[in-house]
Amino acid sequence: MTQAAPVSISASAAGGAPRKHVTVVGAGLVGLASALWLQEFGHEVVVVDPSPPLGEEPWRHAASYGNACTFAPHGVVPVSIPGLAWQVPGMLLDVTGPLAINWRYLPRLAPWLRAFLRAGREAEVNRIAGTLAALLNHADAGWQPLFELASAKHLLRRKGCLYLYKTEAEYAAGEYGNRLRERHGVRLTRLDAAEVRDLEPNVAPLYHAGVLYDDAYTIHSPRQMGEAFARAFQAKGGKFVKGCATGLGSTRTRLEFSVDGVRHSTEHIVVAAGAFSGSLASQLGDRVLLDTERGYHVMFPHAAELVQRPVCFVRHGFYMTPMADGLRAAGTVEFGGLSAAPNKVRSDVIRSEVGRLLPAAGTAGKTWMGFRPSMPDSLPVIGDSPATSNVTYAFGHGHLGLTLAGVTGRLVAELVSGRPPHVDITQLRIDRFHRWGGRRKIA
Ligand SMILES: Cc1cc2nc3c(=O)[nH]c(=O)nc-3n(C[C@H](O)[C@H](O)[C@H](O)COP(=O)(O)OP(=O)(O)OC[C@H]3O[C@@H](n4cnc5c(N)ncnc54)[C@H](O)[C@@H]3O)c2cc1C
């Protein structure tokens, strides 16, 4: 994929747009990238979050903390694709598979699931892939100026990302996505088993073949990255308010919200609260078909040297990513909403599968569960509120939030500054599912 050339911040920042007081709700990667781009466009920015990236328990709840750390320009293939509906029962029966569901949650999930299955029709998949490709083309250019600003370039590792297929049939099924990727210019290299072994000799030879996505890169430590961005934000006068934003609403001239019972006012609100954005949007008069794909990670503190790059056995749906504090096995999807406790079976499965796929991985350490903010069509919501003036939405990035946060932040800054967005965002409206009757929020 040809990435758009990085734009230097000074060249892209708004000239002459009025300086606004902007409050960003949510300090995950999308909120932080939005805050930094807003500052570059000349705005005064406050970020509200109960666990900001600096502090004792940074990012406890945020998907941005626990993800697989991979910048994935190969992410043009939406989650729902033709034929997936027929594979779901098999995936649910296989406890080592990538998908699980909390059946008690199914009635609440039904409208989302219907829209998800509709999004998997061939014509829809092609439309969605085109929209994702346009965003992904600008993804690196949205990040690099921020990494420079935060002096965080040393956290990047550029060795691609490897997908492994256990059988010939799995590999053949994966070709649907790989051809779609190639049509959108994604660079990839198909590898036979011997070539995979040369690249990753410590991975057990339980694979038939692999595909290397050449332009993927990893963030060595999402925590250090968050801290570097937070420091850069504060150095430019940005302020964190620790707490949950509630009671969002508007008066005739300002927007208002509360944090711990204290009322605040601001000129513009950016809602970037990940999977928790639905209830905030409904306070502002908008409804959205947002749900969560819960994901898990298990750390292997002594295994970081065993692989050179993120390695994903497609059948199991998690990446094994080398990081500063060990190897992180992260991924899988569980439908179960925002309030159910973590399901220990999911992290146990990841732990035992890593033991088989990477026999030298050793003892597992900490486990984590977090909430991917997911729309049924795998596209984020980026755009202004139809219901309330001076509100901009930036959430719903599903499996691609780390990858797309930079370009999203720049789009947010353009919208707040009244400038035309540099990527077409007409498909990313918050109300795009209303025609399907998908008017529902999650609390
Ligand atoms: C296991 C796993 C692996 C993944 N791997 C990758 C990957 O390799 N590459 C990739 O691109 N993406 C990956 N993702 C997806 C990515 O992590 C998410 O899409 C991304 O982190 C979403 O960022 P966000 O800022 O929108 O949300 P979050 O990171 O969830 O942040 C939302 C923030 O909002 C705050 N908040 C919530 N409610 C309120 C409120 N009322 N007031 C104030 N603050 C509030 C929360 O505390 C939180 O800090 C993965 C996700 C998971 C779960």
The ligand as an SDF file (V2000), in Angstrom:
LIG
                    3D

 53 58  0  0  0  0  0  0  0  0999 V2000
   -6.7020   -7.6630   22.4350 C   0  0  0  0  0  0  0  0  0  0  0  0
   -6.6910   -6.4930   21.4700 C   0  0  0  0  0  0  0  0  0  0  0  0
   -5.7200   -6.4220   20.4830 C   0  0  0  0  0  0  0  0  0  0  0  0
   -5.7010   -5.3480   19.5760 C   0  0  0  0  0  0  0  0  0  0  0  0
   -4.6740   -5.2280   18.6830 N   0  0  0  0  0  0  0  0  0  0  0  0
   -4.6170   -4.1530   17.8600 C   0  0  0  0  0  0  0  0  0  0  0  0
   -3.5100   -3.9780   16.9780 C   0  0  0  0  0  0  0  0  0  0  0  0
   -2.5480   -4.7530   16.9980 O   0  0  0  0  0  0  0  0  0  0  0  0
   -3.5190   -2.9250   16.1190 N   0  0  0  0  0  0  0  0  0  0  0  0
   -4.5490   -2.0140   16.1060 C   0  0  0  0  0  0  0  0  0  0  0  0
   -4.5260   -1.0950   15.2820 O   0  0  0  0  0  0  0  0  0  0  0  0
   -5.5750   -2.1150   16.9900 N   0  0  0  0  0  0  0  0  0  0  0  0
   -5.6280   -3.1610   17.8540 C   0  0  0  0  0  0  0  0  0  0  0  0
   -6.6660   -3.2870   18.7280 N   0  0  0  0  0  0  0  0  0  0  0  0
   -7.7230   -2.2840   18.7230 C   0  0  0  0  0  0  0  0  0  0  0  0
   -7.3150   -1.0180   19.4640 C   0  0  0  0  0  0  0  0  0  0  0  0
   -6.6610   -1.3300   20.6650 O   0  0  0  0  0  0  0  0  0  0  0  0
   -8.5550   -0.1640   19.7410 C   0  0  0  0  0  0  0  0  0  0  0  0
   -9.3020    0.0220   18.5620 O   0  0  0  0  0  0  0  0  0  0  0  0
   -8.1210    1.2020   20.2570 C   0  0  0  0  0  0  0  0  0  0  0  0
   -7.2890    1.0710   21.3650 O   0  0  0  0  0  0  0  0  0  0  0  0
   -9.3280    2.0610   20.5970 C   0  0  0  0  0  0  0  0  0  0  0  0
   -8.8140    3.2610   21.1060 O   0  0  0  0  0  0  0  0  0  0  0  0
   -9.7700    4.3220   21.7460 P   0  0  0  0  0  0  0  0  0  0  0  0
   -8.9130    5.4590   22.1630 O   0  0  0  0  0  0  0  0  0  0  0  0
  -10.9120    4.5800   20.8270 O   0  0  0  0  0  0  0  0  0  0  0  0
  -10.4310    3.5670   22.9850 O   0  0  0  0  0  0  0  0  0  0  0  0
   -9.7800    3.1210   24.3570 P   0  0  0  0  0  0  0  0  0  0  0  0
   -8.3540    2.8030   24.2140 O   0  0  0  0  0  0  0  0  0  0  0  0
  -10.6530    2.0560   24.9280 O   0  0  0  0  0  0  0  0  0  0  0  0
   -9.8650    4.4250   25.2490 O   0  0  0  0  0  0  0  0  0  0  0  0
  -11.1020    4.9650   25.6540 C   0  0  0  0  0  0  0  0  0  0  0  0
  -10.8320    5.7980   26.8820 C   0  0  0  0  0  0  0  0  0  0  0  0
  -12.0470    6.4740   27.2260 O   0  0  0  0  0  0  0  0  0  0  0  0
  -12.1240    6.5410   28.6330 C   0  0  0  0  0  0  0  0  0  0  0  0
  -13.5170    6.7730   29.0040 N   0  0  0  0  0  0  0  0  0  0  0  0
  -14.5920    5.9440   28.8870 C   0  0  0  0  0  0  0  0  0  0  0  0
  -15.6970    6.5650   29.3290 N   0  0  0  0  0  0  0  0  0  0  0  0
  -15.3290    7.8070   29.7290 C   0  0  0  0  0  0  0  0  0  0  0  0
  -16.0160    8.9260   30.2750 C   0  0  0  0  0  0  0  0  0  0  0  0
  -17.3420    8.8990   30.5050 N   0  0  0  0  0  0  0  0  0  0  0  0
  -15.3190   10.0320   30.5880 N   0  0  0  0  0  0  0  0  0  0  0  0
  -13.9910   10.0960   30.3560 C   0  0  0  0  0  0  0  0  0  0  0  0
  -13.2820    9.0720   29.8230 N   0  0  0  0  0  0  0  0  0  0  0  0
  -13.9440    7.9580   29.5090 C   0  0  0  0  0  0  0  0  0  0  0  0
  -11.5660    5.1900   29.0940 C   0  0  0  0  0  0  0  0  0  0  0  0
  -11.1050    5.2550   30.4400 O   0  0  0  0  0  0  0  0  0  0  0  0
  -10.4360    4.9800   28.1000 C   0  0  0  0  0  0  0  0  0  0  0  0
   -9.2040    5.4450   28.6000 O   0  0  0  0  0  0  0  0  0  0  0  0
   -6.7070   -4.3410   19.6570 C   0  0  0  0  0  0  0  0  0  0  0  0
   -7.6840   -4.4100   20.6530 C   0  0  0  0  0  0  0  0  0  0  0  0
   -7.6700   -5.4610   21.5650 C   0  0  0  0  0  0  0  0  0  0  0  0
   -8.7020   -5.4890   22.6610 C   0  0  0  0  0  0  0  0  0  0  0  0
  1  2  1  0
  2  3  1  0
  2 52  2  0
  3  4  2  0
  4  5  1  0
  4 50  1  0
  5  6  2  0
  6  7  1  0
  6 13  1  0
  7  8  2  0
  7  9  1  0
  9 10  1  0
 10 11  2  0
 10 12  1  0
 12 13  2  0
 13 14  1  0
 14 15  1  0
 14 50  1  0
 15 16  1  0
 16 17  1  0
 16 18  1  0
 18 19  1  0
 18 20  1  0
 20 21  1  0
 20 22  1  0
 22 23  1  0
 23 24  1  0
 24 25  2  0
 24 26  1  0
 24 27  1  0
 27 28  1  0
 28 29  2  0
 28 30  1  0
 28 31  1  0
 31 32  1  0
 32 33  1  0
 33 34  1  0
 33 48  1  0
 34 35  1  0
 35 36  1  0
 35 46  1  0
 36 37  1  0
 36 45  1  0
 37 38  2  0
 38 39  1  0
 39 40  1  0
 39 45  2  0
 40 41  1  0
 40 42  2  0
 42 43  1  0
 43 44  2  0
 44 45  1  0
 46 47  1  0
 46 48  1  0
 48 49  1  0
 50 51  2  0
 51 52  1  0
 52 53  1  0
M  END
$$$$
